[in-house]
Each structure stands twice: as structure tokens, then as C-alpha cells.
Amino acid sequence: MPDPTWVGCLVPDPTRNTRAMTRDPAHPSPTSRSWREDTVAVTAGRPHKTPDAPMNQPIVLASTYVGGGEVGYGRYGNPSWTALEEAIGALEGGRALTFSSGMAAVQAVFDLIPADGVLVLPEQCYLGVIGAAQARAERFGLQVRLVDVTDTGTVLAAAEDADLVWLESPTNPTMEVADLVGLGGELGMFDCLVAVDNTFATPLLQQPLVLGADLVIHSATKFLSGHSDAVLGAVVLPAGDRDNFAALETTRRMAGAIPGALESYLVLRGLRTLHLRVARAQQTAELLVAKLADHDAVRRVYYPGLPDSLGYRFATAQMSGFGALLSVDLGSAEAADQFVEAAQLWVHATSLGGVESTLERRRRWAGESVLVPEGLVRLSVGIEHPDDLLADLLQALDQLD
Ligand SMILES: *Cc1c(COP(=O)(O)O)cnc(C)c1O
């Protein structure tokens, strides 16, 4: 009989605790359930405390491992992923699997449902998610239903015979908020999976598994990493969901959608300061929202924390903060282009969630939804001094004709 731990790597054993691999069960990673999130962000995924153990999980560069253990081969596992998965899982309250990118995580979740199944998607959400769903619709006959996520009744009606309901909240880039509490309860009675893309909120501001979601997806490229230097994705599931965990792990190893060891290290290093970065950036975002809302050149500010916004009631019920992203509508593509060019401190760039503040006119992307105003600029607030960030935006606004 061949040893199943090294031959049987094509199909993962769902009873195997992959998070424990390479770790000494007698010295569990120092994460206590009673610790608060800030403490978990600093402590989770560290090597066990034994004399001369390194403080941080080292970057393990190995394509192959000595046989007879649980990892075996570099496409099946890596201690650098495992440490990061422990930390993300601990923060979200579940069990995490990391992927080569947020989109690889998205595709793995789409693979959980039949190729010609029914997928409910927000009509405004991350562009790549809609694109990936549409490609599957064309190739495999996936039925994609685009819904307004702020309209709970519409989401529920579309979800009745769905295989997967995909939610993003707040959404990119108009900061719409879905009623995750209400939907979590109602969708729990349907025979469908509920996935929430939690990239914008981070596990510190919103924990979808607690609200009833089956899967949480992260582009860890953004806030979790926080330094604009790594691309990585994650899916988090409730600890008891072994079947979907095993299916996702199989997809990861079959598609080869594995994170790099260096990227895993960088994201875990970034995660150690997540609470400090998010708190600071969010505080600055709130200040900017207040100042920008009063400016003549700004038609509208989009932020879940605005009491007159549609999502405010839901956001206050399900989020512990409103986040570090906001958008402004400057009325036209020309004004928005002029504005992003005039900014000096803010970097005109896509992506978000880094320590450096960035801004972008979203409709410059041909694929962006026509529901997004031409003059909408999304701002990702970093951790520079708020006075400098505000002054730069005001000087750029003052240059508009
Ligand atoms: C960036 C992003 C993704 C895709 O993640 P990548 O890491 O770029 O592959 C998915 N969802 C949201 C909300 C994002 O911002």
C-alpha cells in the first residue's frame, strides 16, 4: 500500500487539519479565542514559543518536501501559507485558504457551483467578478442575475433557485451597502451558498460569517497586505464546513492557483498592523467626507457613514466602522480627469487599501458599469497626515474650471 499522505495528494482528505501542518500540536500557535482583534492581528500564525524559535514564520522556499509528512509538494502546501491562513481565519472567525490572487479565490468559489448553475451578483461590484461570471455565462451557460444589492426583496427573489448568491458590501465604487443581517437570515433558509466579498470592510469592520454567510472572499492584495507590494487572495469558511473547504483546496491544487511564499510572508507582515492602518485611514476618511461634502465642485460624496446615504442604516447595524474608501462625483469625466491630474500627494492609480493614498476615475476602464457616473473618482485613503491629504484634494478641486 503506498503511503496515502504523499501519493494521495490529488484529492485532499477533508478530515486532515491542514492548518495544523508543520506545527507542533503540543505548542499551538499563541491565539486565544478571548483575545481581541488587535491582539489576534499581532499574534495569530506565529511559530510556537520554544527557545530560539523565530518570532515570525520564515519564508519557506521549497518545491518538494521529504516524504512521509503532510505537505509533500509545493503545490499542495507551504508553511508560509499556513501561518497566513491561521491569521486570516482567526480574524474572520473561520478557516482560511489562500490563493494566488483575489480573482483566483473568486474563480475557486465559482467552481463550487454547477457550470450552468444560477449565480446572483450585484450589478455594481468589483469589475473582475462580473467579467469572470459573464465569461462563464458565454462558455458554459452559467445564468448570471445582476441585482441591486441595496434592494433586499430583489436579491431574495433572484436567490430562490440560485446556487450561489455573491454579495459585496460596501460595493466598488459607489459604496452601496447590502442588508447582510437580513439577507443572512433569509438566505439561510434557501438551498444556496452565500458568499461575501469583504475586501473593502476587512474583518475588523465586518464579519460576514457571523452574519450567516457561507464564504468570505478577500483580495488580500488590498487592506490585509496594505503596502501595495503583493497580490494574494483568500477564502474563509466556517470551521465546520469540511466539504467546501476540501473542494476549494482541490481547485487550488488542480488549477495551481497557489500563493507565493514571499507574498504570504508580506501579507502576514502587513496584517500585523491592519488595525492601526484601518483605524487611522478611516478617521481621515471621515474628515475628508465632511470637508468634501461642503465643496462647490463636488456633486455628491459616496460613503456608507453619511447619515443620508441609502446604506447608512444597514452599515451601522453590521459594521463597526465605515471604512477608508469613499467616492466623489465631480459631474463630468473632464472634471474628474483634471482633478486626478492636479493631485500631487494622492497617487493616480488603481487598486486600494495601501498605506499611500490613491485615487482613480473609475469609468476610465471600458468595462466599468454604466451605472457608475463618468465623473466619479474613488479615493483610497492611506495613513499620511490628514491635513496634507485634505490640502492636496482642496488645491486640486480649486483648479477645476
Ligand atoms: C481587487 C479586488 C478583487 C480582485 O482581487 P485581486 O487580488 O486583484 O485578484 C476582488 N474584489 C474586490 C472588491 C477587489 O477590490
The ligand as an SDF file (V2000), in Angstrom:
LIG
                    3D

 15 15  0  0  0  0  0  0  0  0999 V2000
   -9.1100   43.8680   -6.1380 C   0  0  0  0  0  0  0  0  0  0  0  0
  -10.3980   43.2120   -5.8200 C   0  0  0  0  0  0  0  0  0  0  0  0
  -10.6640   41.9090   -6.2160 C   0  0  0  0  0  0  0  0  0  0  0  0
   -9.6830   41.0810   -7.0420 C   0  0  0  0  0  0  0  0  0  0  0  0
   -8.5320   40.7990   -6.3130 O   0  0  0  0  0  0  0  0  0  0  0  0
   -7.0450   40.6390   -6.9610 P   0  0  0  0  0  0  0  0  0  0  0  0
   -6.2030   40.4220   -5.7760 O   0  0  0  0  0  0  0  0  0  0  0  0
   -6.7770   41.8960   -7.7240 O   0  0  0  0  0  0  0  0  0  0  0  0
   -7.1070   39.4670   -7.8830 O   0  0  0  0  0  0  0  0  0  0  0  0
  -11.8790   41.3400   -5.8510 C   0  0  0  0  0  0  0  0  0  0  0  0
  -12.7940   42.0460   -5.1500 N   0  0  0  0  0  0  0  0  0  0  0  0
  -12.5780   43.3240   -4.7730 C   0  0  0  0  0  0  0  0  0  0  0  0
  -13.6250   44.0510   -4.0150 C   0  0  0  0  0  0  0  0  0  0  0  0
  -11.3770   43.9560   -5.0860 C   0  0  0  0  0  0  0  0  0  0  0  0
  -11.1690   45.2240   -4.7130 O   0  0  0  0  0  0  0  0  0  0  0  0
  1  2  1  0
  2  3  1  0
  2 14  2  0
  3  4  1  0
  3 10  2  0
  4  5  1  0
  5  6  1  0
  6  7  2  0
  6  8  1  0
  6  9  1  0
 10 11  1  0
 11 12  2  0
 12 13  1  0
 12 14  1  0
 14 15  1  0
M  END
$$$$
